[in-house]
Amino acid sequence: MAAGTRSDAGPEPTGQVPDRHDRTTTRTRRRFARRQWARRWLSLRYVLALLLVVALAGTAVHMLLFSATMQVKRVEVVGNALLSDGRVREIADVPLGDQLALVDLGRAGARVGSLAEVRSVDVTRTWPDAVRIEVVERTPVAVVELAGRLRGLDADGIVFREYDRVPDGMPRIRPGAAAGTDALKEAATVVSALPEDLATRVDHVEVTTIDQITLVMRDRRQVLWGSAEDSELKAQVVDRLLAAQQASSYDVSVPGNPTYRP
């Protein structure tokens, strides 16, 4: 090449420079695709979760209503002393072999609760195959003779059991001809309000009407009680009178103004 001659060729290319716009577009498309997939996966998870819940619910329903594993195989009775287990089961009438989930606990409890000896009852399911009957029996506070039979009387005035003889230390109630159910309940309230040491000193309780109740002590002293009103206060007054005054009869029907006769 001659000196001073200028070449017309430009510099040789060193490589293609990526377009920034294309790179931005690619990244945007990728982010959009990821968001779309995330939304689809979230919806799919809800569907899968719903299917799982339905499957579990179906399995549970089948187990409860059709599985032999959850059929009644035994009836457990607890809390009873006066009543035998067999008697309670007979009255409850819980069918063995029925599905435990379908047993009518309310009806079984109502049947057992109708027994005079039962104060309260709670019937529950014990999974997977048992019914539990928990009985609270009545507690006698006195004995009453009705139609020639000695019967136990609880604090609510309910007659519920028989005795061959009067238990030691338990007062005996003697109702008069005019004494009805309400009078017996009043007498039971009076006896249940007596402190234990005083109750054991009572031979019997004479009941004429609901407001004419008399305690006859084992030493033959008599205490006119009146009605069951203020029985706790009357018991305190009687306890002090018996200790302080030797008399044949006492009147605490008005506990604020007690009297006695020699």
Buried (B, 14 or more C-beta within 10 A) or exposed (E): EEEEEEEEEEEEEEEEEEEEEEEEEEEEEEEEEEEEEEEEEEEEEEEEEEEEEEEEEEEEEEBBEEBEEBBBBEBEBEBBEBBEBEBBBEBBEBBEEEBBBEBEBEEBBEBBBEBBBBBEBBBEBEEBBBBBBBBEBBEBBBBBBEEEEBBBBBBEBBBBBEBEEBEEEBBBBBBEEEBEEEBBBBBBBBBBBBEEEBBEBBBBBBBBBBEBBBBBBEEEBBBBBBBBBBBEEBBBBBBEBBEEEEBEBBBBBEBEEBEBEE
